[in-house]
Amino acid sequence: MYGYIMPGEINAADFIIELTNLTNTYNDVKIRINSGGGSIFDGITIYNAIRALIKSGKNITTCVDGIAASMAAAIAISGSHVEMSKYGRIMTHRAKGYPEGDVDDIRVYASMLEDAENDLAKIFAERTGRTQEDAKATFLKKGVDNWMNAAKCMEMKLVDKLYDADPVAAPENVTDEKQLHNIFETCLNKSIPQSKNTNMNKIIAKLLGLPEDATESQIEAAVTNSLAAKKTAEDAVANFAKTRAEALVNDPVNAKKYTADKKALLIENAITNYDATKAMIDMISVAQKPTDIINRANPELLNTEGGEGDAPVAVTGKSGEGWDKLVSQGMAAIEKVKKETPDVYAQLYKDKYKRDPSAMGFAKR
């Protein structure tokens, strides 16, 4: 896992397919890491896949050869056994993102980011034996990149074992993950042994379920079939995620909680993180008309002679009582009734002051 968790380098779909293929052949797998982090949601997906394979009985060891920063730090501690080069570094910090859109879009994104950060706190808490609150305060400090060398990581119970490696000339005071990643990358790439093509073909053939002496054309055909199956599976997963997201956002009850122009963004967010988006939608109240709010607070305002859904008209009881109760709701309520239901506004005003609002220059809008 040398690189960043992002399109074009390390993405969840490709990583999980490769890891699953390996664990179908081997019970013991090592994941070697030098990563500056990247996408939170791809990273959490990778973390969950590793943990699921471990629960199924696979032994997956994670090894921090260089740095494991940001989201890569959570993946680094996902192994059934965690090892680290005595020259390596782990860095943790709060979840970060770069939202776009209006204030409502940003609120939605912030809610999703907060959920992801809570998930990260749980991951570090589970690994170190701390409470979630303590783990969040320790590893996800506000405004701080928390860099830890190998000895500190052992002390914090993030890793189980340190191993010897070639020294890396990385200054202790460097805290730029990109610069550190590149320093380790240059060193590590020189030390990675290169397998001969014949050996590599045997390994690939075994992973594909072919005999070790399979020809290159047989391997190529099997790879093509695997890629086609992968594409079919990815399309099926994508279609399911989209269908489920659209059903959530377009649900008749949910649809009353936001304006139509927000649906596309919510569907996109639900595709990426369904549970977080559903939790956010569940917290939103169904939109109500000002008259509904007034009627519920003041049931005597309803016209008992009208049908269901009729707007409130003149009230029974003391003259002007309806207007007084509307005024008690505040200026915002008055303005909404005046704008959205001018007939109701005019009737309440007239009942109070015995004249039409237009007579005092308050024309209907």
Secondary structure as the mmCIF struct_conf table of DSSP 4:
data_model
#
loop_
_struct_conf.conf_type_id
_struct_conf.id
_struct_conf.beg_label_comp_id
_struct_conf.beg_label_asym_id
_struct_conf.beg_label_seq_id
_struct_conf.end_label_comp_id
_struct_conf.end_label_asym_id
_struct_conf.end_label_seq_id
STRN STRN1 TYR A 2 TYR A 2
BEND BEND1 GLY A 3 GLY A 3
STRN STRN2 ILE A 5 ILE A 5
BEND BEND2 MET A 6 MET A 6
TURN_TY1_P TURN_TY1_P1 PRO A 7 GLY A 8
BEND BEND3 GLU A 9 GLU A 9
STRN STRN3 ILE A 10 ILE A 10
HELX_RH_AL_P HELX_RH_AL_P1 ALA A 12 THR A 25
BEND BEND4 ASN A 27 ASN A 27
STRN STRN4 ASP A 28 SER A 35
STRN STRN5 GLY A 38 GLY A 38
HELX_RH_AL_P HELX_RH_AL_P2 ILE A 40 LYS A 55
TURN_TY1_P TURN_TY1_P2 SER A 56 GLY A 57
STRN STRN6 ASN A 59 ALA A 69
TURN_TY1_P TURN_TY1_P3 SER A 70 SER A 70
HELX_RH_AL_P HELX_RH_AL_P3 MET A 71 ALA A 76
TURN_TY1_P TURN_TY1_P4 ILE A 77 SER A 78
BEND BEND5 GLY A 79 SER A 80
STRN STRN7 HIS A 81 SER A 85
TURN_TY1_P TURN_TY1_P5 LYS A 86 TYR A 87
STRN STRN8 ARG A 89 THR A 92
BEND BEND6 GLY A 101 ASP A 102
HELX_RH_AL_P HELX_RH_AL_P4 VAL A 103 THR A 128
TURN_TY1_P TURN_TY1_P6 GLY A 129 GLY A 129
HELX_RH_AL_P HELX_RH_AL_P5 GLN A 132 PHE A 139
BEND BEND7 LEU A 140 LEU A 140
TURN_TY1_P TURN_TY1_P7 LYS A 142 GLY A 143
STRN STRN9 ASN A 146 ASN A 149
HELX_RH_AL_P HELX_RH_AL_P6 ALA A 150 GLU A 155
TURN_TY1_P TURN_TY1_P8 MET A 156 LYS A 157
BEND BEND8 LEU A 158 LEU A 158
BEND BEND9 ASP A 160 ASP A 160
STRN STRN10 LYS A 161 TYR A 163
TURN_TY1_P TURN_TY1_P9 GLU A 172 ASN A 173
HELX_RH_AL_P HELX_RH_AL_P7 GLU A 177 SER A 191
BEND BEND10 ILE A 192 ILE A 192
HELX_LH_PP_P HELX_LH_PP_P1 PRO A 193 LYS A 196
HELX_RH_AL_P HELX_RH_AL_P8 ASN A 197 LEU A 207
TURN_TY1_P TURN_TY1_P10 LEU A 208 GLY A 209
TURN_TY1_P TURN_TY1_P11 GLU A 212 ASP A 213
HELX_RH_AL_P HELX_RH_AL_P9 GLU A 216 ASN A 250
TURN_TY1_P TURN_TY1_P12 PRO A 252 VAL A 253
HELX_RH_3T_P HELX_RH_3T_P1 ASN A 254 LYS A 257
BEND BEND11 TYR A 258 TYR A 258
HELX_RH_3T_P HELX_RH_3T_P2 ALA A 260 LYS A 262
HELX_RH_AL_P HELX_RH_AL_P10 LYS A 263 THR A 272
HELX_RH_AL_P HELX_RH_AL_P11 TYR A 274 MET A 283
BEND BEND12 ILE A 284 ILE A 284
HELX_LH_PP_P HELX_LH_PP_P2 SER A 285 ALA A 287
HELX_RH_AL_P HELX_RH_AL_P12 PRO A 290 ALA A 297
HELX_RH_3T_P HELX_RH_3T_P3 PRO A 299 LEU A 301
BEND BEND13 LEU A 302 LEU A 302
TURN_TY1_P TURN_TY1_P13 THR A 304 GLU A 305
BEND BEND14 GLY A 306 GLY A 306
TURN_TY1_P TURN_TY1_P14 GLU A 308 GLY A 309
HELX_LH_PP_P HELX_LH_PP_P3 ASP A 310 PRO A 312
BEND BEND15 ALA A 314 ALA A 314
HELX_LH_PP_P HELX_LH_PP_P4 VAL A 315 VAL A 315
BEND BEND16 THR A 316 LYS A 318
TURN_TY1_P TURN_TY1_P15 SER A 319 GLY A 320
HELX_RH_AL_P HELX_RH_AL_P13 GLU A 321 SER A 328
TURN_TY1_P TURN_TY1_P16 GLN A 329 GLN A 329
HELX_RH_AL_P HELX_RH_AL_P14 MET A 331 GLU A 340
HELX_RH_AL_P HELX_RH_AL_P15 PRO A 342 TYR A 353
BEND BEND17 LYS A 354 ARG A 355
HELX_RH_3T_P HELX_RH_3T_P4 PRO A 357 MET A 360
TURN_TY1_P TURN_TY1_P17 GLY A 361 GLY A 361
#
